[in-house]
Amino acid sequence: MTAPQTLLDQNHAWSDWMQARFPDLLDELSEGQSPDVLWIGCADSRVPAGQIVDCEPGDLFVHRNVANLIDASDPNSMSAVQYAVDSLGVSHIIVAGHYSCGGVRAALDDSGEGPLRDWLSPLRALLHRQSDELEGLSDGARWDRGCELNVTAQVQKIARTAPVQRAWEDAKDLRIHGWIYRLDNGRIRDLDVSVDAETFA
């Protein structure tokens, strides 16, 4: 386990490295941000948003939670979407799920309790609706497919949110993508479920 003091020491080393490599970047970022991408990812410690796509600070506006879910009744996720679309004017929203997602596993197994169980309720319902497709698969394939179906569903849910609908009504260039990350090789795959104002039905 990484001790808090170790994290502080690593931050100081990182700060020195950043200032040596990008002398002006941190100072510029202190004046404001203008990312072009809202990244909605899982809170899993193995899937650090900026690192897996080799981005620098300021490149991504990031929202992470268990199982990369979007819920129109959740002020946390919805405020991130609203701010990214309305205030930052992002052109892309990427839902980045990952295989071996513990949240998807819990939903498939109908496990978990307390707030986690409540949070995963829409995901459980989604996977239940897809039970015919999932039923004949091996356990590993079922888990993988559940992760993919979750990403696809979140793309559709984001497309229906008020901030996105307003942006499209105002003819803003905004596209939503669904990606999935494989832990065992570090590769991201585009699930080809992207939507924009013209293709969303």
C-alpha positions as CSV (number, residue, x, y, z in Angstrom):
1,M,0.0,0.0,0.0
2,T,1.3,3.5,-0.9
3,A,1.6,5.7,2.2
4,P,0.3,9.3,2.1
5,Q,3.9,10.6,2.6
6,T,5.1,8.6,-0.4
7,L,2.3,10.2,-2.5
8,L,3.4,13.7,-1.4
9,D,7.0,12.9,-2.2
10,Q,6.0,11.6,-5.6
11,N,4.0,14.7,-6.2
12,H,7.0,17.0,-5.5
13,A,9.1,14.9,-7.9
14,W,6.4,15.1,-10.5
15,S,6.1,18.8,-10.1
16,D,9.8,19.3,-10.6
17,W,9.8,17.1,-13.6
18,M,6.8,18.9,-15.2
19,Q,8.3,22.3,-14.6
20,A,11.5,21.1,-16.2
21,R,9.8,19.5,-19.2
22,F,7.0,22.0,-19.7
23,P,8.2,25.3,-18.2
24,D,5.0,27.2,-19.0
25,L,2.3,24.6,-18.9
26,L,1.4,24.6,-15.2
27,D,1.4,28.4,-15.1
28,E,-0.9,28.5,-18.2
29,L,-3.2,26.0,-16.7
30,S,-3.5,28.1,-13.5
31,E,-5.3,30.7,-15.7
32,G,-8.0,28.3,-16.9
33,Q,-8.8,25.1,-18.8
34,S,-10.1,24.4,-22.3
35,P,-10.2,20.6,-22.8
36,D,-11.9,19.3,-25.9
37,V,-12.9,16.0,-24.3
38,L,-15.1,14.9,-21.4
39,W,-13.9,11.5,-20.3
40,I,-16.4,9.4,-18.3
41,G,-14.6,6.5,-16.9
42,C,-14.6,3.9,-14.1
43,A,-13.1,4.7,-10.7
44,D,-11.0,1.5,-10.9
45,S,-7.4,2.2,-9.8
46,R,-6.1,0.3,-12.8
47,V,-7.6,2.6,-15.4
48,P,-6.1,6.1,-14.9
49,A,-7.7,8.3,-17.6
50,G,-4.9,10.6,-18.6
51,Q,-2.2,8.0,-18.4
52,I,-3.7,5.3,-20.7
53,V,-4.1,7.9,-23.5
54,D,-0.8,9.7,-22.8
55,C,-2.4,13.1,-22.1
56,E,-1.0,16.0,-20.2
57,P,-2.9,18.0,-17.5
58,G,-5.6,20.2,-19.2
59,D,-6.3,17.7,-22.1
60,L,-9.2,15.9,-20.5
61,F,-12.1,16.9,-18.3
62,V,-12.6,13.7,-16.3
63,H,-15.5,12.2,-14.4
64,R,-15.1,8.8,-12.8
65,N,-17.4,6.6,-10.8
66,V,-18.0,2.9,-10.2
67,A,-18.8,1.3,-13.6
68,N,-18.6,4.5,-15.5
69,L,-22.4,5.1,-15.2
70,I,-24.5,8.1,-16.1
71,D,-27.8,8.7,-14.3
72,A,-30.0,11.7,-15.0
73,S,-31.0,11.8,-11.4
74,D,-27.4,11.9,-10.1
75,P,-26.3,15.5,-9.6
76,N,-22.6,14.4,-9.5
77,S,-22.5,12.9,-13.0
78,M,-24.9,15.3,-14.5
79,S,-23.1,18.4,-13.2
80,A,-20.0,17.1,-14.9
81,V,-21.8,16.7,-18.2
82,Q,-23.4,20.1,-17.9
83,Y,-20.2,21.9,-17.1
84,A,-18.3,20.1,-19.8
85,V,-20.9,20.8,-22.5
86,D,-22.2,24.2,-21.4
87,S,-19.2,25.9,-19.9
88,L,-16.2,24.2,-21.5
89,G,-17.8,23.5,-24.9
90,V,-16.2,20.1,-25.4
91,S,-16.5,18.5,-28.8
92,H,-16.3,14.9,-27.7
93,I,-17.6,12.9,-24.8
94,I,-15.9,9.5,-24.3
95,V,-17.4,6.8,-22.2
96,A,-14.4,4.6,-21.4
97,G,-15.3,1.3,-19.8
98,H,-13.0,-1.6,-19.2
99,Y,-13.1,-5.3,-19.1
100,S,-13.0,-7.1,-15.7
101,C,-15.1,-4.2,-14.3
102,G,-16.0,-5.0,-10.7
103,G,-19.2,-3.0,-10.9
104,V,-20.4,-5.0,-13.9
105,R,-19.5,-8.2,-12.1
106,A,-21.6,-7.2,-9.1
107,A,-24.5,-6.3,-11.3
108,L,-24.3,-9.6,-13.1
109,D,-24.1,-11.5,-9.8
110,D,-26.8,-9.4,-8.2
111,S,-24.4,-8.7,-5.3
112,G,-23.5,-5.6,-3.3
113,E,-25.3,-3.8,-0.6
114,G,-26.0,-0.3,0.6
115,P,-25.2,2.7,-1.6
116,L,-23.3,0.5,-4.1
117,R,-26.3,-1.7,-4.6
118,D,-28.5,1.4,-5.2
119,W,-25.9,2.8,-7.6
120,L,-25.7,-0.3,-9.7
121,S,-29.5,-0.8,-9.9
122,P,-29.9,0.7,-13.4
123,L,-27.0,-1.5,-14.6
124,R,-28.6,-4.6,-13.1
125,A,-31.8,-3.7,-14.9
126,L,-29.9,-3.2,-18.2
127,L,-28.1,-6.6,-18.0
128,H,-31.4,-8.3,-17.0
129,R,-33.0,-7.0,-20.2
130,Q,-30.0,-8.4,-22.2
131,S,-30.3,-11.8,-20.4
132,D,-31.1,-13.7,-23.6
133,E,-27.9,-12.6,-25.2
134,L,-25.8,-13.2,-22.1
135,E,-27.3,-16.5,-21.0
136,G,-25.5,-18.8,-23.4
137,L,-22.0,-17.3,-22.9
138,S,-19.2,-18.6,-20.7
139,D,-18.7,-16.7,-17.5
140,G,-15.7,-14.8,-18.8
141,A,-17.4,-14.0,-22.1
142,R,-20.6,-13.0,-20.2
143,W,-18.6,-10.6,-18.1
144,D,-16.8,-9.1,-21.1
145,R,-20.1,-8.6,-23.0
146,G,-21.7,-7.1,-20.0
147,C,-18.9,-4.5,-19.9
148,E,-19.5,-3.7,-23.6
149,L,-23.2,-3.4,-23.2
150,N,-22.8,-1.1,-20.3
151,V,-20.6,1.3,-22.3
152,T,-23.1,1.3,-25.2
153,A,-26.0,2.0,-22.9
154,Q,-24.2,4.9,-21.2
155,V,-23.5,6.5,-24.6
156,Q,-27.2,6.4,-25.3
157,K,-28.1,7.8,-21.9
158,I,-25.7,10.7,-22.3
159,A,-27.1,11.5,-25.7
160,R,-30.5,11.9,-24.0
161,T,-29.3,14.3,-21.3
162,A,-30.5,17.9,-21.4
163,P,-27.1,19.5,-21.9
164,V,-26.3,17.3,-24.9
165,Q,-29.8,17.8,-26.5
166,R,-29.4,21.6,-26.1
167,A,-26.0,21.5,-27.7
168,W,-27.4,19.6,-30.7
169,E,-30.4,21.9,-31.0
170,D,-27.9,24.8,-31.1
171,A,-26.0,23.0,-33.9
172,K,-22.9,22.5,-31.8
173,D,-20.4,20.0,-32.9
174,L,-20.6,17.3,-30.2
175,R,-20.0,13.6,-30.6
176,I,-20.3,10.8,-28.0
177,H,-18.0,7.8,-28.2
178,G,-17.9,4.4,-26.5
179,W,-14.5,2.8,-25.8
180,I,-13.4,-0.1,-23.8
181,Y,-10.0,-0.8,-22.2
182,R,-8.3,-4.2,-21.8
183,L,-6.4,-4.5,-18.5
184,D,-4.1,-7.3,-19.7
185,N,-2.6,-5.4,-22.6
186,G,-3.4,-1.7,-22.0
187,R,-5.2,-1.3,-25.3
188,I,-8.4,0.6,-25.9
189,R,-10.9,-0.5,-28.5
190,D,-13.5,1.7,-30.1
191,L,-16.9,-0.1,-29.8
192,D,-18.2,1.8,-32.9
193,V,-21.2,3.1,-31.1
194,S,-20.5,6.8,-31.6
195,V,-23.5,9.2,-32.0
196,D,-23.9,12.8,-32.9
197,A,-26.8,15.1,-33.7
198,E,-27.4,13.5,-37.1
199,T,-27.0,9.8,-36.1
200,F,-28.8,9.8,-32.7
201,A,-32.3,8.5,-32.9
